Amino acid sequence: MIHEKRIAGPGAGPYDLTLGPDGALWVTMVHAGQIARLARDSHLDSYQLTPASCGPSIITEGPDGAMWFTRNGDHQIGRIALDGETASFPVPTPDSGPFGITTGPDGALWFTEMNGDRIGRITTDGAITEYPLPAPQALPAAITAGVDQAVWFTLNQANAIGRITPSGQITLHPLPTPGAAPVGICGTADGAIWFVEIAAGQIGRIRTDGRIEEFPLPDRGARPHAIIADPTTGGCWFSAWAAGRIGHITPDGKIDEYDLPTPSSEPHGLTVAGDGTVHVALETGGLARLERAAVDPEN
């Protein structure tokens, strides 16, 4: 069974979420300009950012124990401590449009610049370095750390997967399907990098040697958006916002999908808790929770 919980009114825009080191869910409220914290006892705190149009997008735990997020609307990187204290760091490139963010293998945070066609790196004290991409108007979107000590990212408009080393060396891998428009990306413990193809309705996997496989969804118009590794299965969970579903793909490519109670809830970001529970941000104002016992036939 999938449970839904409203945490805001329509239009607030829960967009991405992740578990913090405090065990709480930290959620970006993209349209309200807030960061929300949902504690394990269901207590909800909301922290208003300034300006409200700053567009908090993707959030991740930083190497310093704070939560870091992109501010797509005002082109900054944000930091919020567990006590709610916030800070922000402007990206040097004007109108850069930061979107994806992840902690890299070098102890810094790496982010994408959707408008700036750059990959950025920010240290925990706020020093930013930018690396231009070799493809124009590539629209870099999501980003993740790999087990190969590099950082991997999707290029939505260049139809490719990129890899950048801690020293800034960039390699691009074109996708087999034209116009696939990759968005979400994540790494799994076996070294593979998984990603979604929002326009092609497929889940992709790339190995560290550049070999790419693609797995079509039953509904090619489902518009998969985000993807996250599931350490309990070795596979991944993904959201399909147009279909109102979340799905699971195994390492051998088997796909199962689960309908959300509210089909029009627009699922986007996901995270997996230590007990296998999947949490999903619903842009229409809520969160969804799918527990392992609901999908695991052994339970």
N, C-alpha and C positions, 0 to 999 in steps of 0.2 A: 504494500500500500504506500502511496505517496501522500504526504501531508503538506498542506499549504498554510502559511502564516502571513497575515498582512502586517507589514511594519511601517507602511506609509500610504498616503492616499494616491490615487491615480495621478500619473505625471511626475512623481518624485524620482522614479527611475533607478531602482536598485539594478546595478549593471554588472559589478564584479564582486567577488567575495573570497576570503581566504581565512584559514584558522590562524590566529595569532599565538605567540608563545604563552599567553595567559589562558588558552583554551577557549577564548571567545571567537565568535565570527565577526570579522571586520568587513564592512560592506561599503562600496562606493555608491552614492546617490547622485547620479550624473546630472539630473535635471534640477535637483534641489540644491546642489552645491554643498553637500554634506558628506561626512563619514559617519557611519553608524556602527555601533558595537553592540552585538547581541551576546550577552553572557550565557553561560551554561544553565543558569537558573531562569532564563528568559527575560532578565532585566535588560532593557534597551536604553542606550545612551546615544544621542545624536550630537555631532560637533559641526557647527556651521562654519563654513569656509567663506573667505572674502576674496573677490566678489562671489556672489552666488552663481554667477555664470562661468566659474572657473572650470567646470566640467570634469570632476574627478572620474577617472576611467578605470584603470587597472591597478590593483593593489597587491602587494606582496610583503612578506616579512623580510626585513633587512638583516644584514649581518650584525647590526648593533642591537638587535632585539626590539627595534621600533618598526612601525609599519610605514612603508614607502608607497607612493602612488603617483600616477601621472595626472597632470592638470591640463587636459587637452584644450580647454577653452581659453586659458590665458598663458599657455606655453611655458609651464613651470613644472618642476618636480616637487612633490610635497612629501613631508614627513610628519607622522603623528606618533607621539610617544604613547605608551600604554595608559598614561594618566590624562590623555587628551590634549597635551600641549602640541601645537602645530608649528611647522616652519615650512618655508618654500624657497626654491632656488630657481631663478630664471634660466632658461636654456639660452645660450649665447646667440644661436641662429634665430632671427625674427620669424614669427609665425611658423614655428617648427612643428607644432601639432603633436606633442609626445603622446604615445598611446600605450604600447606594451612595456612592461618592466619586469625584471627578474634579478635575483642575486646571482652574480657570476662566480666562477671558480677562483677568482683572484681576490675575493673579499670586497669587491665594489658592486654597485648596481648598474645594470645595463638596460637601456631603453631604446625604443624606436621613435623616429621623428617622421610621422606620416606625411607632413607637408615639406619638411626640410630635406627629405631623401638622405638621411643620415642615421647612423647608429651612435647613440650617446653612452657615455660611461660617467657615473657620478660616484665619488667617494663619500663615505659617511660624514665627512666634514664639509661636503658641498662643492668640491672641485669637479668641474665638468670638462670632459674631453669629447670631441665629436669626430666621427669618421665618415666621410662622404662615400656614398654607394657608387659603384661603377655603372649603374643603370639609372637613367633619368626617369622621373615621375613613376618610381617603382612602388610607392605607397607601402613602406614597411609597416607591418601591423603588430602581430604578437611576437614574443621572444621568450626563449627558455635556455637554461643551462644544460649542456650535455655531459655525459660521463667522460668525454674525450678531452676535457679541460678547455672546451670552446663554448661559444654561445651561438645558438641557432635561431633564425627568425624567418617569418613569412614575408614575401613580397607580393602583395595582393594584385597589383597592376602589372608587374613584371612577370607574373605567373612562375615564380621560382621560390626555392628555399635557399636562404643564405646562411653562411657560417662565418663567424668572426673569431679570431684568436685573441687572447688577452693583449697581444701586441698590436692589434688592429688590422691584421691581414684578412681580407674578405674573399670568400669563394661563393659563387652562385651556382645552383643546380636547377636548370629548367625542368618544369613538370611535363610529363608525357601528354596530359590532356590539355588542349588549348583552352584558354579562358577559364581555367578552373578557379581562379581567385582565392588562393589560400588565406586563411585568417588565423584561427587558433593553432597553437603548437605546444607540445610538451615532450619531455624526455622520459624514458622508462629505464628501469634498472639494468636491463640487458644491453643498453647502449643505443637502442633505436630512438629515433625522433618521429613522433606522430603528429599529424596536422589534419585540419579539415579543409575541404575544398567547397566553399560556400556556393559557388555558381554551378559546379558540376555535380553536387550532391554525393560526394565521395569522402572517404577517410583515406589519408595517405600515410605511408611510412617510408622514411629514408634511413638507410644505414650510414655509418660513418665513412664507408667507401663510396658513397654517392648513389648507391643502388636504390631505386624508388619502386614501391608497389602501391597500387590503388585499389580500394575496396568500395564498390558502389553501395549506397544505401537503398533499401527497398523503395523508398519514395525519393526520387532524384530531385524533387522540388522542396525538400525539407529545410534547406538553408542551414546546414550545420555551422555553428559559430565558434564555440569554445571547446577545448578538450583538455583533460587533466588525467595524469597517470593514476591508476588504481594499484597500489602496492600489494593489495591482498590477492589479486588475480594475475598481475603482470600485464594486464590489458589497460584500457583507457575508458573513461566516461566522456561523453560529449553532449552538447545541447543542440537542438534543432529548433530554432525559434519560429520558423514559419509553420512547422507541423505541430508545435506545442508539445514536444516530446523531449525526453533525454534518452540517450542510448549508451550501450556498452559494446566494445569490440574486444575480442580476445586476441592473444598474440598470433593465432592462426587465422584471424580475419573473420571469425563468426560474430555477427551483429545481432543484438537484441535491443528492442526499443520499448519504452514505457510512456504511455500517454499521461500528461499532467491533468489533474482534475479540472483546471480551467484551460481549455485549448488555446485561448487567445492571450495567455499570460506572458508570452515572449521571453522564454528562458535564454539567458546569456551565460555569465560566468558560473563555474562550478568549483567545488573543492571536496576532497574526500577526507573524512575524519579517520582516526586510528582504528575505530571499530568497523570501518567499511561503510559508514553512513555517508551518503552523498547529499551535499547541500547545493542548492541552485538559486541564483539571483533571478527574479522575475521582474522584468522592467515595468510591468503594470502596477508594482507596489508591494510585492511580497517576496517571500522565500519559500522554497519547496525542500522537503526532506524525504529521501528514499532510504530506508534501512536495509541492511544486508539480508535480514531474514525474509524480506519481501521478495527477493529475487534469487536467493540461493536455495536450490532444492534440497541441500543437505541440512538446512535449518527448519 
